[in-house]
Amino acid sequence: MSGEGSARKIVGGWLLLGGLLAAAILLSLMVGQIMITPAELLRGLMTGAGPGSLTLRVLRGPSTLTAVGAGAVLGASGAIFQILLRNPLAAPDVMGFMSGAGCAVVAGVAFGLFIPLPILAAIGGLVAALLVAGLAFHRSGRQSPLTLILVGIGIGFFASAVSSFLVLRMPPQEAADAQRWLAGSLTARNWGHVLQVFGLGALLFVVLALQVRAMALLELGDELAAGLGAHVERARYGLICTGVLLAAVGVAVAGPVPFVAMMAGPLGMRIAGVRHPASRLTAAAIAGATITVLAEVISRSAIPGLQLPVGVMTGIMGAPYLLWLLWKEVEAGEL
C-alpha cells in the first residue's frame, strides 16, 4: 500500500507541475495591455482571424514560447550542476557561467562581430567555466563545491563589470538595448527566437539523455562509479559542457536571466517528489519554464504602460530564496 500511495503521489506531483506550466502559458497569452479571453484564443487558433490570432502569431505567442524554451534549458542546466556538486547554490547564474555568456554576446555586438549569438554565448560560458576550474584547482586537483561556487561568483562579477564597461562605449540606443538585454529580456521576440531555443535546446536535451546513466553513477561517488564502469572525469566534464551550453542557449534568446537556474531544480524536485537524475532534470526543466513564463507575465502587466525586463521579476523572486539558502548553509555550518 505504501508503494502504491507513493506512486500516486508522484503521479499527482507530475500532474501538478504540468498543470502549473499550462496555466502559466494560458495566463501569458491572455494578460497584457489588452485582455484576450480563452474563447478568443481558441477562435484565433482554429480560424486564424481576430484578436486571438494576432495574439498567438505576433503579440504574445513568440515571447511566451521563447520564455518556455529559455526557462526549460536554464532549469535543466541548473539541475545538472546541483546534482554534480550536491549543492543547491551550484547554478550557472551563481557560478558566473551565464555572466560570461552575456559578456561574450555584448563584446560581439560592441566590436561588430558577425558571429551568431548562440555561438558567442557558448564561447563566453565555456571560457567562464574554464576560468572557474583553473582558479579553483590551481593548488590541488580537487576542491570543495563551495570553493567552486565562490570562485564562480567572483568570475561572474568580473564578467558583469566588463559587460558594463562595453555598454558604456556603445552609442546611446545600442547601449540602452544592451542594458535591457543584460537584465534579462523577452521583449520583441519572434518565431526565429522560438526555433532557435527549441532547436538547440532539443539537440542538447538528446545529448543530456545519453549522459543520464553516467550522472546517476556519479551520484554514487567516484570510486563506486568507476567500479561500475563509468569514465568518471570524462563523464563529469561532458556533463559540465552540456550544462554550460544549455545555459548559453537560454542567454542567447533571453539574456542572463537570474535565479531561474538556481530555483528550478529544488522547486521541481519538491513538487514532483522525484529523486532519480532523469526525473529531476525533467522536473527542473518544467519548473524553469513555469518560473520564466510567470515572471514574463508579471513584468508585462505589473506597471500599466511599461514592460519591465523579465530578469527584474526573477531577481525579485529569487533574492529571498537565495538569502534563505545562505541562511540554511550557515545554520548547517557549511559557510
C-alpha positions in Angstrom: 0.0 0.0 0.0 2.8 2.4 0.8 4.4 1.8 -2.7 1.0 2.4 -4.3 0.5 5.6 -2.3 4.0 6.8 -3.2 3.4 6.2 -6.9 0.1 8.0 -6.7 1.8 10.9 -5.0 4.5 11.1 -7.7 1.8 11.0 -10.5 0.0 13.8 -8.7 3.2 15.8 -8.5 3.8 15.5 -12.2 0.2 16.4 -13.0 0.5 19.5 -10.7 3.8 20.5 -12.3 2.4 20.2 -15.8 -0.8 21.9 -14.8 1.1 24.9 -13.4 3.1 25.3 -16.7 -0.1 25.0 -18.8 -1.9 27.6 -16.6 1.2 29.9 -16.8 1.2 29.7 -20.6 -2.6 30.4 -20.8 -2.2 33.3 -18.5 0.7 34.7 -20.5 -1.4 34.6 -23.7 -4.4 36.2 -22.0 -2.8 39.0 -19.9 -1.4 42.3 -21.2 -2.4 45.8 -22.2 -5.4 44.2 -24.0 -7.0 41.2 -22.3 -7.8 38.2 -24.5 -10.3 35.6 -23.4 -9.7 31.8 -23.8 -12.6 31.7 -26.3 -10.9 34.4 -28.5 -7.6 32.4 -28.3 -9.3 29.2 -29.4 -11.1 31.1 -32.2 -7.9 32.6 -33.4 -6.2 29.2 -33.3 -8.9 27.5 -35.2 -9.8 30.2 -37.8 -6.6 32.3 -38.0 -8.6 35.5 -37.6 -9.5 38.0 -34.9 -7.5 39.4 -31.9 -6.8 35.8 -30.7 -4.9 35.0 -33.9 -2.9 38.3 -33.7 -2.0 37.5 -30.1 -0.9 34.0 -30.9 1.1 34.9 -34.1 2.7 38.2 -33.2 2.0 39.8 -29.9 2.4 37.2 -27.2 2.8 33.7 -28.8 6.5 34.1 -29.7 7.6 35.7 -26.4 5.6 33.1 -24.4 7.2 30.2 -26.2 10.6 31.8 -26.0 10.1 32.1 -22.3 9.1 28.4 -22.1 12.2 27.3 -24.0 14.6 29.6 -22.2 13.3 28.6 -18.8 13.5 24.9 -19.6 17.1 25.0 -20.7 18.1 27.2 -17.8 16.3 24.9 -15.3 17.9 21.8 -16.7 21.3 23.5 -16.7 21.0 24.4 -13.0 19.9 20.9 -12.1 23.0 19.4 -13.7 25.3 21.5 -11.6 23.3 21.0 -8.4 23.4 17.2 -8.9 27.1 17.1 -9.8 28.2 19.4 -6.9 25.5 18.3 -4.4 24.8 21.9 -3.5 21.6 24.0 -4.2 23.8 27.1 -4.7 25.5 25.5 -7.7 23.9 27.0 -10.8 25.2 28.7 -13.9 23.9 32.1 -12.9 25.5 32.0 -9.4 28.8 30.4 -10.7 29.4 33.1 -13.4 28.8 31.0 -16.5 25.8 33.0 -17.6 27.5 36.3 -16.9 30.4 35.0 -19.1 28.0 34.1 -21.8 26.3 37.5 -21.6 29.7 39.3 -21.6 30.7 37.5 -24.8 27.5 38.5 -26.5 27.9 42.1 -25.5 31.5 42.1 -26.7 30.4 40.6 -30.1 27.9 43.4 -30.5 30.3 46.1 -29.3 33.0 45.1 -31.7 30.7 44.3 -34.6 31.5 40.6 -34.8 29.3 38.7 -37.3 29.0 35.7 -35.1 25.6 34.1 -34.2 24.6 34.9 -30.7 24.4 31.3 -29.5 28.0 30.7 -30.6 29.2 33.8 -28.8 27.2 32.8 -25.6 28.6 29.3 -25.8 32.2 30.6 -26.1 31.7 33.0 -23.2 30.1 30.4 -21.0 32.8 27.8 -21.6 35.6 30.4 -21.1 34.0 31.3 -17.7 33.8 27.6 -16.8 37.5 27.1 -17.6 38.4 30.2 -15.6 36.4 28.9 -12.6 38.0 25.5 -12.8 41.5 26.8 -13.4 41.4 29.3 -10.4 39.7 26.8 -8.1 42.1 23.9 -8.9 45.3 25.9 -9.2 46.7 24.4 -6.0 45.3 20.9 -5.9 43.4 18.5 -8.1 40.1 18.7 -6.0 38.3 21.4 -4.3 35.0 21.6 -2.3 31.8 22.7 -4.2 31.8 25.8 -2.0 35.2 26.8 -3.4 34.0 26.4 -7.0 30.8 28.5 -6.2 32.8 31.3 -4.5 35.3 31.5 -7.4 32.4 31.4 -9.8 30.7 34.3 -8.1 34.0 36.3 -8.5 34.2 35.4 -12.2 30.5 36.5 -12.6 31.2 39.9 -11.0 34.2 40.4 -13.3 32.3 39.4 -16.4 29.4 41.8 -15.4 31.9 44.6 -14.9 33.4 44.0 -18.4 29.9 44.0 -19.9 29.0 47.3 -18.2 32.3 48.9 -19.5 31.5 47.7 -23.0 27.9 49.1 -22.8 29.2 52.5 -21.8 31.3 52.6 -25.0 28.2 51.9 -27.2 26.0 54.5 -28.9 23.1 55.6 -26.7 20.4 53.5 -28.4 22.5 50.4 -28.6 23.6 50.9 -25.0 20.0 51.1 -23.8 19.1 47.9 -25.7 22.2 46.1 -24.4 21.5 47.1 -20.8 17.9 45.9 -21.1 19.1 42.6 -22.6 21.7 42.2 -19.8 18.9 42.5 -17.3 17.1 39.5 -19.0 14.5 40.5 -21.6 11.9 38.8 -23.7 10.7 41.9 -25.4 10.1 41.8 -29.2 10.8 38.1 -29.5 9.8 36.4 -32.8 9.5 32.9 -34.2 13.2 32.9 -35.1 13.9 33.0 -31.4 11.4 30.2 -30.7 13.0 28.0 -33.4 16.5 28.8 -32.0 15.8 27.9 -28.4 13.7 24.8 -29.1 16.0 23.6 -31.9 19.3 23.9 -30.0 17.6 23.0 -26.7 16.2 19.8 -28.2 19.6 18.8 -29.5 21.3 19.4 -26.1 18.5 17.5 -24.3 19.2 14.5 -26.6 22.9 14.7 -25.6 21.9 15.0 -21.9 19.6 12.0 -22.2 22.7 10.0 -23.3 24.6 11.2 -20.2 21.9 10.5 -17.6 23.2 7.0 -16.8 26.7 8.4 -16.1 25.2 11.1 -13.9 23.3 8.5 -11.9 26.6 6.6 -11.4 28.4 9.8 -10.4 25.9 10.4 -7.6 27.1 7.2 -6.0 30.6 8.6 -5.6 33.7 8.5 -7.9 35.1 5.2 -6.7 31.9 3.3 -6.9 31.0 4.9 -10.3 34.4 3.9 -11.7 33.9 0.4 -10.3 30.6 0.2 -12.2 32.3 1.1 -15.5 31.9 4.9 -15.6 34.7 7.0 -17.0 34.4 9.5 -14.1 36.4 12.5 -15.4 35.2 12.2 -18.9 31.5 11.9 -17.8 31.9 14.9 -15.4 33.4 17.2 -18.0 30.9 16.1 -20.6 28.0 17.0 -18.2 29.6 20.3 -17.3 29.9 21.2 -21.0 26.3 20.2 -21.6 25.2 22.3 -18.6 27.1 25.4 -19.8 25.8 25.0 -23.4 22.2 24.7 -22.2 22.7 27.9 -20.2 24.2 29.6 -23.2 21.2 28.8 -25.3 18.9 30.4 -22.7 21.2 33.5 -22.5 21.3 33.9 -26.3 17.5 34.3 -26.6 16.6 35.9 -23.2 19.8 37.4 -21.8 21.3 36.3 -18.5 18.0 35.9 -16.6 19.0 35.5 -12.9 17.9 32.8 -10.4 15.8 30.6 -12.7 18.5 28.0 -13.0 19.1 28.1 -9.2 15.4 27.9 -8.2 14.0 25.4 -10.8 15.8 22.2 -9.7 14.8 22.2 -6.0 11.3 23.5 -6.8 10.6 20.9 -9.5 12.0 18.1 -7.3 9.9 19.1 -4.4 6.6 19.4 -6.4 7.2 16.2 -8.4 8.6 14.2 -5.4 11.4 12.6 -7.5 15.0 11.7 -6.8 16.4 10.0 -9.9 18.6 12.3 -12.1 16.5 11.9 -15.2 13.3 12.8 -13.3 15.0 15.7 -11.5 16.2 17.1 -14.8 12.8 16.9 -16.4 11.1 18.4 -13.3 13.7 21.2 -13.3 13.1 22.0 -17.0 9.3 22.2 -16.4 9.7 24.3 -13.3 12.2 26.6 -15.0 9.7 27.2 -17.9 6.9 27.9 -15.4 9.0 30.4 -13.4 10.1 32.2 -16.6 6.7 32.4 -18.1 5.1 33.7 -14.8 7.9 36.3 -14.5 7.3 37.4 -18.1 3.6 37.8 -17.3 4.2 39.9 -14.2 6.9 42.0 -15.9 4.5 42.8 -18.7 1.5 43.7 -16.5 2.8 44.9 -13.2 3.1 48.5 -14.3 0.5 49.7 -16.9 2.2 51.1 -20.0 5.6 49.8 -19.0 7.2 46.4 -19.7 10.0 45.6 -17.2 12.8 43.2 -18.1 11.9 39.7 -17.1 15.2 39.5 -15.1 13.9 42.1 -12.8 11.0 39.8 -11.8 13.1 36.7 -11.5 15.5 38.8 -9.3 12.7 39.8 -7.0 11.5 36.2 -6.8 15.0 34.7 -6.4 16.7 37.1 -4.0 14.7 35.9 -0.9 15.2 32.3 -2.0 19.0 32.9 -2.2 19.0 34.5 1.3 17.1 31.6 2.7 19.6 29.1 1.1 22.5 31.1 2.5 20.9 31.1 6.0 20.4 27.3 5.7 24.1 26.8 4.7 25.2 29.0 7.7 23.0 27.1 10.0 24.4 23.8 8.7 27.9 25.0 9.3 28.8 25.0 5.5 29.6 28.7 5.4 
